[in-house]
Amino acid sequence: MERVDSAALKAKVVERVAARRTDLDALSLAIHAKPELSFEERFASKSLADYVATSGAAVTRGAGGLETAFVSESGKGGPLVAILAEYDALPGVGHGCGHNLMGTASVAAYLAVREVLDGLPGRVRLIGTPAEERGNGKAILIKAGLFKDVDAAMMFHAGDRDEIDPLMLAMVNLDVEFRGKAAHAAAEPHAGVNALDALLLAMGSVSALRQVVRTDSRIHGIITDGGLAPNIIPERSAARFMVRSPDNAYLNELKTRVLACFQGAATATGCELKASWSETCERVTTNAPLAEAFSRNAKSLGRTLDPRRQGDTHGSTDMGNVMSVVPGIHPFLAICDDGVPGHSHAFTQAAATPRALETMRLAAAALAQTAIDVLADPSLVRRAREAFDGGR
Ligand SMILES: [Zn+2]
């Protein structure tokens, strides 16, 4: 193939994203208006997959054994760029993580690259990735082989500032259940074993533990079952916790100490404890050469991404699992003023504003341009691979 004129292709993808503006905004707002939880993103998945299909690309639905995942691939041979679309929402706050913007941006980026693929070697693969908020959807798709042969994986995340290299922690979920014994809470309380008390003791222990935990790590949870009626000694209680740290070894230490809080409470109350840990959501490891390419492209479109702000974290993402198997990036782009917290009602509102939609389209163009960089520049693929190996 002749030398690729990247600049011309990059200008063209900006035009292609702009040409779809009405459709993209409508798609994103429709998904925002109909938030769906992890693994249940039927409307969002279908809306995005249908749009890809009507744009002329073949789509495989139910990819990797997940009903709400989908894949579309264009091009021939290598290199292979994966662009990831998230679209799940949160209980209670809807699209408080802005995934309506991110899923749509990735679809737009894919379609734009597809339209200039004639001038490029290699392939681009759009992967609709369900269940980021809960369930580690991407880990399931990794096991299903969807990331085999991928040279670069990319997406953007909506945020309250522009940040190229976010700190996102390794994380595990803990599901616990205490089993006690029901009895009349006034007539025969002595005949009961109180499972709610066990849980409250455990939560108190976890709170005490927090004081002596590294400030870069997090432990937090909710009660999902606190009993049935005040006049029955609760025979069952249940909770969901998350434990996070940037350091895998320390995360393992924390797991042991958090579990001990629950074990101790079981002993104290005479309850039985059932505890199960999820698989690990891996820490985000931004690939420097790919990040530099994305930053350069975003800058050419008018957005300057800052390095990580000391002491800040953005929670966790299953994109970390993808970045543990292939080189990848997960930059944040602001859709609102600095200081609006993610997973809040304010962020949900921000995810449907003209400012958010403008950021979404800019992200789409920057992702498309970065994909062009990967396809057009063999040295970028090599440097991304070297940085990835070096980061292991
Ligand atoms: Zn998110």
Boltz pocket constraint, residues with backbone or C-beta under 6 A from the ligand:
constraints:
  - pocket:
      binder: B
      contacts: [[A, 97], [A, 98], [A, 99], [A, 132], [A, 157]]
      max_distance: 6.0
